[in-house]
Amino acid sequence: MCFLALFATFGIRVSFGGYITSWEREFGISRTLVTTISLLSFCTLAVAQPLCGKLADRFGARTVLTGSMLTIGAALLLCSMAHQLWQLAILYGLVLSLGLTAGSNITSAATVTGWFSTNRGLALGIALSGMAVGQLVVVPFSLYLIAAHGWRFTMAAVGCSVLVVFMPLMFILVRSRPGDLGLLPYGELPRDGGEDDHAGRRQAGTASGSLFSVLKQRVFWQLTIPYFVCGFTDVGLIDTHYIPFAQGKGVSMAMIAFTFSLIAAFNIAGTIGTGHLSDRWHRSKLLAAIYAIRGASFVILLAGNEPWMLTAFAVIFGATEMASIAPVSTLCAHLFRKNSIGAIYGLVSVSHQMGGALGSLLPGMVYDRTGSYAPVFLLSMLLLAGSALLVSKVPDSDGKRTVGAGAGETAAASADC
């Protein structure tokens, strides 16, 4: 069910780019004004993530995910009836984004790790792959509906699907904890200590380091600043602006849908592949390679709009878009093991969202002034090159392991992040 929740929420979230040109024409507004909605959405996501995590802990994933689908479906239906920009800003930028945050990977990760004592990394990887599959299916489907029936019909159709299909599934099938069914987490053996033993183990695993002390450590910023650039160049720049960029180049909607689906398909391969490599390679150098390769993909995108070039870009960029998740999360677990890993990774993740916010707004402003996205792509290449250099300096003393050694440890650490 977490897979399906992420399928819906992330697929809807990255469909934003498909609505940009339609809103520009209908409301007679600039691209900068349209992308302020995306900016507001990213800011909402960043601020609301800690709150949604607490709500999931207090009320359980079943309540939060059901509420998420209800909010998303209702917001999309109301968005389809909007006639002013401020209405879209409130309904999409705030209400819909709150629903998307409640159904995001924060809630799903907390749920999955509670259900599995062993094989957490595998279970979490399968659940998180719902994000890429949602991008693979929902975005092309939305583009088809927008081209055939318009953006209002598309939002209404997607909203009804969420309310009729996904919301009942979350309410009927999701159970927040194994204890709700009288079960233990998968792979956990019964212990004589019962609840006291569980409480003792939880207390023993509680970190004692100060969260604020981490902000004084250079290594924290060596991870956080590149992750900001990561958000700027993936969910901000490409997920928001690739569709209008390609439309402006005269690329057919069929080719746009194909390449966007290709990006999503290689997201799956990149995420699983780097998760596997994170157990065996130096993670800082792996992360540096991811950023460098992503920067190189923009060279292909700027070189032309031939189908083979767009296909090559989609393959290379897709392989790196979500590939940073595993090395960043496991580096957090390794470098900040004396602190609350969830809180540390939360701070690092906020930088990714804020990077996405700037990456959605700035390209729109540049396009309105210059009529081109080229300056932003050039800036992104420079930022990614600098990020690769910065993150390559992050120490990773246990990043090189023999094949098979420590894989379970790393998977658990990734899940705990």
Order of alpha helices (4+ residues) and beta strands (2+ residues): alpha-alpha-alpha-alpha-alpha-alpha-alpha-alpha-alpha-alpha-alpha-alpha-alpha-alpha-alpha-alpha-alpha-alpha-alpha-alpha-alpha
